[in-house]
Amino acid sequence: MQDFLSSAMPFLAVALAVAAGLVASWVVRRIVLRLYRKQEALRETSRVARLPLRFVLCLIGVRIALAMATDDAEWRRNADHGLVIALIVSVAWLAIAVLLIIETMVLTRYRTDVADNRRARRLRTQVILARRIGVALVAVVALGSIMLTFPAIQALGAGLLASAGVISIVAGLAAQTSLVNVFAGMQLAFTDAIRVDDVVVVQKEWGRIEEITLTYVVVHIWDDRRLILPSTYFTTTPFENWTRRQSEVMGTVEFDLDWRAPVGAMRVELKKVLASTELWDERVGILQITDATAGFVRVRILVSAADSAALFDLRCLIREELVLFLQEKYPSALPHIRLESAPVAASPQHTPRRPGKISAADETAARLPSDPHDSQLFTGSIEAVQRSRAFSGPGDDVFEDRDKSIAAQN
């Protein structure tokens, strides 16, 4: 009986340690929820830490129980080594869960569904990146701690430390691009260049910043595409940030109309359209003629809205309403293309000549080529004018002399 109790003692101690760990984790969670009972989001997020907390407390209890209930044997040392590795993993898991809980508690204090959410978006970006950096550090520390539990790796680590300078140079050259992106991501987070939910125009694409990581940025394009850019793009390439200081933006609507466009009536109609919609924020709403060339009058409407999405819808609404207004009431204001033809006056050089015999000069002129490019021979200089006179044929005085000579012969 005594042998049975001595052999069952370790198992009984482990069971009691597990039970004590579960009870302790339940008590800790109740105390935390009691202290932060007004935080509704914390109740949901704290569930991610429930399981790792149980593992940590139970593993600590099991180690203590085995140390008290068993002798220093080989199997206990191996079991204790496994428990240490499991405890390191559980502690890292719990630390990551705590980082998630802290992130939720911070972000719930600042809402992003309000008109002026610039500060909240900036804080959200920084907290998310800080949490990701913390998770990476926890994972690295946990992996290093596990490796240090093996004596062979400890000796290897001492040898590697002696050549740390060479290794750092090689690693820096190998991971140069990745490290540049990492530092660029940290720069974006803490210099406030872009924030999550910022409206940007990158590579001629309009969209919102959906996610910022340590190495890349995800831009949600207006047509539900995702544009993934490296973090260095936003630190080395110019881009447009429409919500850098405030979300209010302005936009234009342009029309190319006829010169008979009713500008006054269009201003009255614009005021009616703006007064009938909630998309306009009542800051700017003007109509101006910005150009009057090439047969058209350019009418530009400048309006403002609370954000870029509302501005797009407002511009479409104004464009549609004014087009219908002009079609129904002022169709003459729509663009027209006019063609006018002027009558051609008779040239004095083309006066009909008297009937009679064709002279040799006329026959020579008739035999000349009729190519229109030949007219270039008779214009542009004094010599050309002389050539033109030479090929113009006989004048009226020649015909009068001929008629007189014929009459004298008769």
C-alpha positions, 0 to 999 in steps of 0.5 A, a space after each residue: 500500500 505504501 509503495 502504491 501511494 509513493 508511485 501515485 503521489 506524483 500523479 496526484 500532485 500533478 492533478 492537484 497542480 492542474 486543478 489549482 492552475 485552472 482555478 487561479 486562471 478563472 480567479 484572475 480573469 474574473 478580477 480583470 473583468 471586474 476591474 474593467 467591467 465598463 469595457 465591453 470590448 475587453 470582455 470579448 478580447 480577453 477570451 484570447 488570453 484565457 487558454 494561454 493563461 491556463 497553460 502558464 499557471 498549470 505548467 508552473 504548478 506542475 513543475 512545482 508539484 514534480 519538484 516537491 513530490 519526486 526525487 532528482 532522477 533522470 526522467 524528472 530532469 527530462 520532464 522538467 526540460 520539456 515543461 520549461 520549453 512548454 512554459 516558454 511557449 505558453 508565456 510567449 502566447 500569453 504575452 501576444 494575447 496581452 498585446 492584443 488586449 492592450 491594443 483593443 483597450 487603446 483603440 476603443 477609446 478613440 472612435 473612427 466613425 466620426 467626422 474628424 477622426 484624424 487623431 484616432 486614425 493616427 493612433 490606430 496606425 501607430 498602435 497596430 504597428 507597435 503591436 506587430 513589432 511587439 509580437 515579432 520581438 516576443 517570438 524572437 525572444 521565445 525562440 532564443 530562450 528555447 534554444 538556450 535550454 539546450 547545452 549544445 546550443 549554448 556552446 554554439 551560441 558562445 562561438 557565434 558571439 565571437 564572430 558576431 561582427 562578420 555575421 551582422 555584416 553578412 546578414 545586413 547585406 542579405 536582408 538589406 531590402 527587407 530591413 529598408 522596408 521595415 524601417 520605412 514602415 516604422 517611419 510611416 507609422 510614427 511620422 504621420 505621413 499616412 494613416 489607416 483609412 487615409 484617402 490617397 492617390 497612388 499610381 493614378 489610382 484613388 483609394 483608402 489605406 487599408 493596412 500598414 505593415 512593417 514591409 508593405 502597405 495595402 491600398 483599397 482601390 475604389 473598385 474593390 481592388 487591392 494595391 499592395 505597395 512596399 513601404 519604401 514607395 511612400 517614403 521615396 515617391 510623391 503621392 496625394 493624401 486627401 485627408 492629411 490634415 482634414 477630410 473636407 475636399 473640393 472638386 470641380 464640374 466642367 461644361 463646354 457650352 455654346 456662347 448662348 449658355 444661360 450663365 445666370 439661370 445655371 447659377 440659380 439651378 446650381 443653388 437649387 441642386 445644392 440646397 436639395 442634397 446633404 452631400 454638400 457641406 455648405 462651404 463652397 458652391 460657385 459657378 464661373 466661366 474659366 475659358 471662352 475659346 475655340 467656339 465654346 464657353 467653359 463653365 466650371 463649378 467648384 463645390 465642396 463636401 465632407 469627404 472624398 466619397 461624398 464629393 464624388 457623388 455630389 459632382 455626379 449629381 450636379 453634372 446630371 441635373 445641369 445636363 437635364 436642365 440645359 436639355 429641357 430649358 435651354 437646348 440652344 446652349 448645348 455645344 454647336 459646330 457652325 459652318 459658313 460658306 462665303 460666295 466667290 466673287 468673279 475674278 477680272 482675269 477670267 472675263 470672256 474673250 472675244 470669239 475669233 481665231 486662236 493665236 499661237 500664244 493661246 495654243 502654247 498656253 493650252 498645251 501647258 500642263 494643267 497641274 495645280 502645282 504649276 500655279 506656284 511658278 507664277 507667284 511669290 516673286 517679281 520673276 514669277 509675275 513676269 512669267 505670269 504675264 508671259 503666259 497670260 495670252 494676248 490682250 484686248 489691243 491685239 484683238 482690236 488691231 486684228 479687227 482693223 486689219 481685217 476691215 481694211 483688207 475688205 
